[in-house]
């Protein structure tokens, strides 16, 4: 490992003997080299930023796809519900019509029966009171 001359000059100006200065600089460089795996460099940070940007873009795409799928499924369900409600409405109208026509038949039958009774009573009174 190469010793940086600037580092040696700083230590020598501080009155550190040259052998000790060289040993100190080498020890620091060894520590820095060993710390390369632990410390993040600017390049590491740039790579992380790029990875985060890609992840953000990918996440946005996934969210958009999920939104489109959700909206499509929601529209399908809306269509299905509309069809079912329309079918139920038709069935209900048929049942109401059947019920109403049945009740009308009973009503007309009752009216005819009452008319027959009243006509019978009228005939009875007319035929017995006129003699």
QUIURPE-V621443 format. One record per pair of residues at least 4 apart in sequence whose C-alpha atoms are under 7 Angstrom apart, sorted by the first residue. I is the first residue (numbers start at 1). GAP is how many residues later the second one is. If there is no record, write none. Layout:
# QUIURPE-V621443
i = [I:I]
gap = [GAP:GAP]
This chain:
# QUIURPE-V621443
i = [3:3:4:5:6:7:7:8:8:8:8:9:10:11:11:11:12:12:12:12:16:16:17:18:19:20:21:22:23:24:25:26:27:28:29:30:31:32:35:40:40:41:42:43:44:45:46:47:48:49:50:51:52:53:54:55:56:57:58:59:60:61:62:63:64:65:66:67:68:69:70:71:72:73:74:75:76:77:78:79:80:81:82:83:84:85:86:87:88:89:90:91:92:93:94:95:96:97:98:99:100:101:102:103:104:105:106:107:108:109:110:111:112:113:114:115:116:117:118:119:120:121:122:123:124:125:126]
gap = [22:23:4:4:4:4:18:4:13:14:17:4:4:4:5:10:4:5:6:9:4:5:4:4:4:4:4:4:4:4:4:4:4:4:4:4:4:4:4:4:5:4:4:4:4:4:4:4:4:4:4:4:4:4:4:4:4:4:4:4:4:4:4:4:4:4:4:4:4:4:4:4:4:4:4:4:4:4:4:4:4:4:4:4:4:4:4:4:4:4:4:4:4:4:4:4:4:4:4:4:4:4:4:4:4:4:4:4:4:4:4:4:4:4:4:4:4:4:4:4:4:4:4:4:4:4:4]
